[in-house]
Amino acid sequence: MKRPWNIIDCPVYSLATYFEGKVNMNICTYVSAVSMEPKIYAIAIYNDTKTLQNMFQTDTAILQFLHPEQYKLVRNLGQRSGLQFDKYQYLKKNDLLESWNGMDVLKNTSARILLEKIDFKQTGDHVLFTFKAEKYKSYHSEVLTSEILRNKKIIRA
């Protein structure tokens, strides 16, 4: 039987953060819309990560809704640390980036949202950030989910 937090099939996102002209991306599933007006998102970012370091240095990030075909990115963006692995170079070398609102983002995502940081709070092994959605763009209705990652044996049940 699945653990309670694994019962729900969650969307899989990549949070793009920026510092000194370089993008770093991670994988996150602890993401939730928490207000309709204004549109506010809560995103938990794991401690001791490049993404967290970047979010303490900037107020802007882009939440990317991954397309099911992007499941192969999860190992490099989510299971490798940006502190030891240059994700920007990996993405650039593999021609996986394009520009959106003047910032590097993944090509072929299902949607993306430009976020502006509101606040943050330490919460266990993650820091919980709240963001206001400033701009968005939708491309596809299909999204990568945790169930797809389980079926591909990228994460366990």
C-alpha positions in Angstrom: 0.0 0.0 0.0 1.2 3.5 -0.8 2.2 5.9 1.9 -0.6 8.6 2.4 1.5 11.3 0.7 2.1 9.1 -2.3 -1.6 8.3 -2.9 -2.3 11.5 -4.8 -1.0 11.7 -8.3 0.8 15.1 -8.2 1.9 17.3 -11.1 5.7 17.6 -11.5 7.2 21.0 -11.9 10.6 22.5 -12.5 11.4 25.7 -10.7 13.8 27.9 -12.6 15.8 30.3 -10.4 18.4 32.8 -11.5 21.6 34.3 -10.1 24.4 36.1 -11.8 23.0 35.5 -15.3 22.7 31.7 -14.9 19.6 29.6 -14.5 19.3 26.6 -12.2 16.4 24.3 -12.3 15.1 21.8 -9.8 12.2 19.4 -9.7 9.4 20.1 -7.2 6.0 18.5 -6.4 5.4 20.4 -3.1 3.5 23.1 -5.1 0.1 24.5 -4.4 -2.1 27.4 -5.5 -3.2 29.0 -2.3 -5.2 32.1 -3.4 -7.3 32.8 -6.5 -7.2 36.6 -6.3 -4.4 37.5 -6.4 -3.1 34.2 -7.7 -0.6 33.1 -5.1 1.5 29.9 -5.1 3.2 28.1 -2.2 6.3 26.2 -3.2 8.5 24.2 -0.8 12.2 24.2 -1.7 14.6 21.6 -0.2 17.3 22.8 2.2 21.0 23.0 1.1 20.3 23.3 -2.6 21.3 25.7 -5.3 17.7 26.6 -5.9 17.3 27.7 -2.3 20.6 29.7 -2.4 19.3 31.4 -5.6 15.9 32.2 -4.0 17.6 33.9 -1.1 19.4 36.2 -3.7 16.5 37.1 -5.9 12.8 37.8 -5.9 11.9 36.2 -9.3 11.5 32.6 -10.4 9.6 30.7 -13.1 7.4 27.7 -12.3 7.4 25.3 -15.3 4.7 22.7 -15.7 6.6 19.8 -17.2 5.1 17.9 -20.2 4.9 14.1 -19.9 7.7 13.7 -22.5 10.1 15.6 -20.2 10.2 12.7 -17.6 13.9 12.1 -18.7 14.9 15.5 -17.2 14.0 14.5 -13.7 17.2 12.6 -13.0 19.4 15.6 -13.9 17.2 18.4 -12.6 15.9 16.7 -9.5 18.2 13.9 -8.5 21.5 15.9 -9.0 22.4 18.9 -7.0 23.1 22.2 -8.7 25.8 22.7 -6.1 27.9 20.0 -7.8 26.4 19.7 -11.3 26.1 22.7 -13.6 22.5 22.3 -14.8 22.7 25.4 -17.0 25.6 23.9 -19.0 23.8 20.6 -19.2 20.6 22.3 -20.5 22.5 24.6 -22.9 24.6 21.8 -24.3 21.5 19.6 -25.0 19.6 22.5 -26.6 16.8 22.4 -24.0 16.5 26.1 -23.3 14.7 29.0 -24.9 14.0 32.5 -23.7 10.7 33.7 -22.1 10.4 37.2 -20.7 14.1 37.6 -21.2 15.0 34.5 -19.0 16.1 31.0 -19.9 13.4 28.4 -19.5 12.9 24.8 -20.7 11.6 24.2 -24.2 8.3 22.3 -24.7 6.8 22.8 -21.2 3.1 22.5 -20.8 2.9 25.9 -19.0 4.9 28.4 -17.1 4.3 31.1 -14.6 6.5 34.1 -13.8 6.6 34.4 -10.0 7.5 37.2 -7.6 8.6 36.2 -4.1 6.3 37.4 -1.3 7.7 35.6 1.8 9.3 32.4 3.1 9.4 30.3 6.3 11.6 27.4 7.3 9.5 24.2 7.5 11.3 21.1 8.4 13.7 20.0 5.6 12.2 22.5 3.2 11.7 26.3 3.1 8.2 27.3 2.2 8.0 30.2 -0.2 4.9 32.2 -1.2 4.9 33.8 -4.6 2.5 36.1 -6.6 1.9 35.0 -10.1 2.8 37.9 -12.4 2.5 36.4 -15.9 1.7 33.0 -17.3 1.5 31.1 -20.6 -0.1 27.7 -21.3 0.9 25.5 -24.2 -0.4 21.9 -23.6 -3.0 20.4 -21.3 -1.0 17.3 -20.5 1.4 17.5 -17.6 4.0 15.2 -16.1 2.8 13.5 -12.9 4.3 11.6 -10.1 2.4 8.5 -11.3 4.3 8.7 -14.7 7.6 8.9 -12.8 6.6 5.9 -10.7 5.7 3.9 -13.8 9.0 4.8 -15.4 10.8 3.7 -12.2 12.3 7.1 -11.6 10.7 7.4 -8.2 9.3 4.8 -5.9 5.8 4.4 -4.6 
